Amino acid sequence: AGLTDLSRLQRVKVKKGSGREGFAAYVKTMHSFLSNYNIEVEDMVAEGNKVFCRTVVCGIHRGQFMGFAPTLKRIEWRGCALFTFGDDDLIHDIWALNDDSDLEDKLKTNKSLMHQ
């Protein structure tokens, strides 16, 4: 499945104008439930004031997330983001797409592995 199965994807739009603050809030949220939080950029394309990144996000699930109690297991999911920069070279808008269905499936699997 993965990102090629568009029926499994949920689009998340960071509020327009939230820029760096919105991205900082996203990163803070990730750190609140993932230790060793990491984003690996697999592909990056830049044109004009826009940068598109295809990513793999991973970490150790240590906090409540998507209705799941911590599993203390490594989780990983794929996503992509389009960053729009202003004339000040700061992020002014972020559009992100994550495979939340795949992530939820992995969290369910990790939960069931904890009870074996």
C-alpha positions in Angstrom: 0.0 0.0 0.0 2.0 3.0 1.3 1.8 6.4 -0.3 0.8 5.1 -3.7 -2.6 4.0 -2.2 -4.3 7.4 -2.1 -7.4 6.0 -0.4 -5.4 5.4 2.8 -4.0 9.0 3.1 -5.3 11.8 5.2 -4.3 15.3 4.3 -3.3 17.6 7.1 -3.1 21.3 6.4 -1.2 23.6 8.8 -3.1 26.8 9.3 -2.1 29.3 6.7 0.2 31.9 8.1 1.3 29.7 11.0 4.8 29.3 9.3 7.6 28.6 11.7 5.3 28.6 14.7 3.1 26.0 13.2 6.1 23.8 12.3 7.6 24.3 15.7 4.2 23.2 17.3 4.2 20.1 15.1 7.8 19.1 16.1 6.9 19.7 19.8 3.9 17.5 19.4 6.0 14.7 17.9 8.5 15.0 20.7 5.7 14.7 23.3 5.0 11.1 22.3 8.1 10.0 20.4 11.6 9.7 21.8 14.5 9.5 19.3 12.1 11.5 16.9 13.7 11.7 13.5 12.6 12.8 10.0 14.7 11.4 7.2 14.3 13.2 3.9 14.3 10.7 1.1 13.7 13.2 -1.7 13.8 17.0 -1.9 12.8 19.2 -4.9 13.0 22.9 -4.8 11.5 25.4 -7.3 11.2 29.1 -6.6 10.1 29.7 -3.1 8.7 26.1 -2.6 10.5 23.0 -1.3 8.8 19.5 -1.5 10.2 16.7 0.7 9.3 13.0 0.8 10.0 11.7 4.3 10.2 8.8 6.7 9.3 9.7 10.3 10.3 7.4 13.1 10.8 7.2 16.8 10.1 5.2 20.0 6.4 5.4 20.9 6.6 6.7 24.5 3.4 8.9 24.9 -0.3 8.8 24.1 -0.9 9.1 20.4 -3.9 8.6 18.1 -5.7 7.0 21.0 -2.9 4.5 21.7 -1.1 4.2 25.0 2.7 4.0 24.7 4.0 0.8 23.3 7.7 1.5 23.8 8.2 0.1 20.3 9.8 1.9 17.3 7.3 3.2 14.8 7.8 4.6 11.4 5.6 6.1 8.8 6.0 7.9 5.5 4.8 11.4 4.5 5.6 14.4 2.4 5.5 18.1 2.9 5.5 21.2 0.8 7.1 24.2 2.4 6.5 27.7 1.1 9.1 30.3 2.0 8.7 34.1 2.1 11.1 36.7 1.0 12.6 36.5 4.5 13.7 32.9 3.8 11.4 31.7 6.6 8.6 29.1 6.3 5.3 30.9 5.7 3.1 27.9 4.9 3.3 24.1 5.2 1.1 21.5 3.5 1.7 18.0 4.8 0.4 14.5 3.8 0.9 11.5 6.1 -0.1 7.9 5.7 -2.1 7.9 9.0 -3.9 4.6 8.2 -0.6 2.8 7.9 0.6 4.4 11.1 -2.6 3.4 12.9 -2.1 -0.2 11.7 1.5 -0.2 13.0 0.3 1.1 16.4 -2.3 -1.6 16.6 0.4 -4.2 15.7 2.8 -2.9 18.3 0.0 -2.9 20.9 -0.8 -6.5 20.2 2.9 -7.5 20.3 3.1 -6.1 23.8 0.6 -8.6 25.1 2.2 -11.7 23.6 
